[in-house]
Amino acid sequence: MAGVAPQPRRKLIEVALPLEAINRRSVREGQGQISPLHLWWSHKPAAACRAALLASVLSDPDDDAERARLLDLVARVVEAPPEDRAILAEARAAVAAACGDTPPTVLDAFSGSGAIPAEAQRLGLAAIAADLNPVAVLTAKALLEIPARFSGGRPVHPGGAATAAGLVADVLYYGERVWQQARERLGRFYPPAANGEPVIAWLWARTATCPNPACGREMTLVHSFQLCARPGKEVHLVPAADGTLRLGTAAECPAGTVDRRVARCLHCETAVPLPQFRARTRRDGLGLRLLALVTKSGRGRRYLAAEAQDLAIALAANPAWGPDTDLPQAAIGFACHNFGITRHRDLYTPRQLLALTTFAELIGEVRQAVEADARGAGLADDHLPLHAGGTGARAYAEAVSVYLAFALDRAAAKWCTFARWHRTRENIEHPFASPGLHMLWDFAEANPFSAATGNWMDAVEAVAKALRVAPAAAGPVAAIRCLQADAAAPGDLPGNLLVCTDPPYYDTLPYADMADLFYIWLRPVLRDVYPELFRTVLTPKAEELVADPHRFGGVEAARRHFGERMATAFRQLRLRADPRYPLTVFYAFKETAAEGWEVILASLLAAGLRITGTWPLRTEHAQRLRSRESNTLASSLLLVCRPQAEGAPRTTRRAWVRELRRTLPDALAALTAAGIAPLDLAQAAIGPGMATFSQYSAVLEADGSALPVRAALEAIRAALDAHLHSATGDLDGVTRFCLAWLEQHGFGEGPYGEADVLARATGVALEALAAGGTVSARGGQVRLLRGGDGQALGLWGGLHAYLRLLELAGAAAATAGATAQGHREAALRALAHRVYAICDDLDLREQAQDYSAAAVALGLREAGA
């Protein structure tokens, strides 16, 4: 028809993805990947980002054989290590052939750790990494801009051997130089233990004054007096009546003195309810007590009770400065202010503050040495700074200081009073990886100069390791821009962009408040290196896309702020997107009906986008499908979007639901055949469900009002449930009984009479169910068992026989056993999905995971994997 723009050709990502390869590689990521460069709280696996970009560029051929070839290419590109130049060359050739003379520029408007633009660089595409948060922008610059400018050069430090990884070598060299100078200044504060062994960590507890007037002594606040929980090597601390401490046995060791309800005084046994205790600590503050030392003894650890001189040395530290900025009084996940910890400097002991400020000063001092050495090594003496595009001696010295500042941030994460001593692994865990800052009573202080957990050189080496696999390390890369920008008002950006992004997660992550914990150490070191990034005392908050009720005046106001600004951001992205390519969005949420999901989907629709697909991406080992940790949502969903067609029609709710139930089964069949776990199926169903919903300009209720996204999500879940029920077909009586009983009672007990009535209604004898091990019937109570003879007790028994064999002998043996009993894999898989859904609704997580594992294994077998 005249005047109607041709529809763009479908891309591979809108039809198929090699999910198994993506997930398998995502699991293996960690070693040799970019995430150690700087912590970011929603870092996406490089494999998933690489696959999303490549499959967004490659056109779907509408030919099964050619599609299989392209999927194989994506799988091989995903699974290859980042330094594999041969496979990258093949991928870049495919990208160039698909894009022709006008390749797009990739835009990630919420770039975070820079994972998406990094993979764009690897694929030979120009990229723009934008973020409001200066820590994220600096991370992108350090990952993408700086290596592209300086990679391939020789090191400048004296005696440096010729190597193409000169920048890495210099980071290591000058990092060690900082370490040596710091040791000269600070060594007296980190002496060996009384027995002469080097100290790995000092273990501390917070203290308060007992409110009992008859006592008034110091309360030692610890979660546990156990210092080491490693089997066969348990160590316990025993407080004596006079207040001293000694090592003792488990039998002598008292229970912890603080939990979520009360704080207890060891001396008088007074128990203070936590609300009252919070009020006292806000008024009076908290103290510190040194409990024990951990030393390096041969190849292991030794624990020593702290002595008076250990405490005296620690408290002798007197830092000249520290971050005087305020912690958020109320923010998502932040609770420490309830106990009087209100400033950033309160997060550190005096010795930790002295160490951090000293290392910060030394990074500034060593920058001058780097610049002098760089001039001596032949770099231009142009004095052009790094932020202005300099490539001479000054810019190079500033570049090295950026990476050393990142090492300082890694150190600061463990050199604080919220770093926990892991009693089994015997190492220090930093607290900033999870959202918020929750109260910690007993903590570990690292020794920056040890050769064990939490030392300075470990931090430097981790940064260097990440730098080694930056995209530019594998050769020349495409142009990159890293800029600070508000996604809702991005300013001067070009058009014809391939948009792939990972937006903030509603009310889950307080990015700016968390980033402040690192910004406070980056700013004093790098304020003159990147003045535009560090012009504010703390990171920007007012424009941040987060639904924080504390910041925006309540739950409803926070929801409105997030929804409106997110819709504006997506609208800006749609206007700048190249129409040849879909817009892809990574997003993660635990429940399809969760408020965050509703708001993000509504924002996409309000921006004039329609959702054409959803791909659940996991990061769990296939071999660990039954592990407790893996009973969670796929780490992300990849939403594939296109602009809403002009003049899109309207429809009624009834007509849309009818269309949904007609089209959903085929889409779900393809997803389950690809091995999607049941716990991901509800999320995956959003794609085909919202594809039918968003093709209309509006779906109307009977009264003429528009159907809200929440109601659409509920309808999609109902259609999924109906499909799972119908997929099991005509069930035998045993299976019908078990499903009905499971829905009513889970795996708990119920009245015998009720079970007997249900058994008769489904045509089975309760006595036979008990004899076959399907139920336990004792004392007038009946409980469903997860067992039974698969041959005698229907599909339910067959599924549980399959589960037992899957656990003991693997998928092949389990399938052979099921086939021998006459059970079809498709029927077993459909039942596993249905039982999983019931267990998930009942929050039976452990049992749900078993059925998820069975469904995945059956789906892969059926697909021939």
Beta strands, then each sheet from edge to edge (+ up, - down):
strand 1: 105-108
strand 2: 127-131
strand 3: 199-209
strand 4: 218-221
strand 5: 226-228
strand 6: 235-239
strand 7: 245-248
strand 8: 262-264
strand 9: 271-273
strand 10: 287-297
strand 11: 300-305
strand 12: 420-422
strand 13: 427-429
strand 14: 442-446
strand 15: 480-484
strand 16: 497-501
strand 17: 583-587
strand 18: 609-617
strand 19: 636-643
strand 20: 650-652
strand 21: 698-700
strand 22: 749-751
strand 23: 775-778
strand 24: 781-784
sheet 1: 15+ 2+ 1+ 16+ 17+ 19- 18+
sheet 2: 4+ 3- 10+ 11-
sheet 3: 4+ 3- 14+
sheet 4: 5+ 6- 7+
sheet 5: 8+ 9-
sheet 6: 12+ 13-
sheet 7: 20+ 21+
sheet 8: 22+ 24- 23+
end
